[in-house]
Amino acid sequence: MKIIIYEDDDKLRQSLKLLIDGTEGFTVVGDYPNCRNVEAEVGGLHPDIVLMDIDMPEVNGIEGVERIKAKYPEVKILMHTVFDDNEKLFACLKAGAQGYLLKKTPPAKLLDALLDIYTGGAPMSPGIARRVLETFHELKPASEKYGLTKREKEILQLLTEGYTYKAISSECHISMDTVSTHLRHIYEKLHVNCGTEAVAKAIRERLV
């Protein structure tokens, strides 16, 4: 597999290159101190994986991930950083990184992570993985945020699919008056004034 390294610490970058190049099945095709020319470098070298630092001069790793994913979404990106704070972590994941390792990770584990990400995994340092899971468990579905009932979510779904009040009544086996009551409650909970606004908000916030 072909790998590009982005790391501004020259000594560490060379150590990573020696480690990865010296491992069967791995080839470092490029190594750079920042992401200033990342599109051209990735486009010209066609790596399978980018090993990406965060804190680099000129163009940092988070912007680098965004640039790569915008043009080459198939390239897998493994962050390799000293930062273990939530802000940096989730900024990288949101930008499109598939893995997140701290620099204190032992060399053998780094090589395992590169192989894991190449085969479709999402490797993370143990503490990082736990934090992602904790945050995921804390998140509520968007529809729960507005307190929509099961029936209200069902009717909102039908509304987004273009059903008329009469069609909703028939589909849900309820009267037109009941449909109107449910829709009034939906509008109140979503803080909108009409069906069009409700549909727009439902799609925008992925409520259905």
C-alpha positions, 0 to 999 in steps of 0.5 A: 500500500502507498502512503504519504506522510504529513508531519512538520517535525523533520526528525519524526517524519524521517523516523516514520518514513523509515519505520513504514518503508521498512515494513513489507507491504508498505511504501512511503511515496511522499513526505511533507512538512505541511499541506500547502500543496496537498491536492497536487501531491495526493493527485500526483502520487495516488496514495492509499493512505495519508498519515496526517499530523494536525499542528503544521505551519502554513496549512494544518492537518484539519484543512489538509483533510478537508482539501483531500476529501473534497477532491479525492474522497477515496483516499483514507486518512489516519490522523497522527497527533499529540492532541487528544481534545474533543475539538480537534478530534471531532473536527478531524472526523467531521472533515473526513478522517477515518482514524485518529492515533496519538503520537505516543502509540507504539510503532507496531500499533501504528503499523497495525492501524495503517493495515486496519484503515486500509482494509476498511477499519477506523483505528483509534487510540483507546482513550479516543475511541472511548470518547467517541463512543461516549459522545455518540451515546450522549447524542439524541436523535434529532426528532427526540430533540423536538419531542415528536411522538412516534405517530407525529414522526410517521405523519411528518415522514409522509408529509415530506414524501408529498402526501396530502392531508387526505392521503395521510388520513387514509395511510394512518387510518385516522380522521382528517381532524386527527391529522390536523391536530397532529400537524398542529402539534408538529408545527408547534414543536418544530417552531414552524408555521406551515407544512412547507416549513415543517418539511424544509426543517425535517429534511435540513435537520434529518428528522425523518 
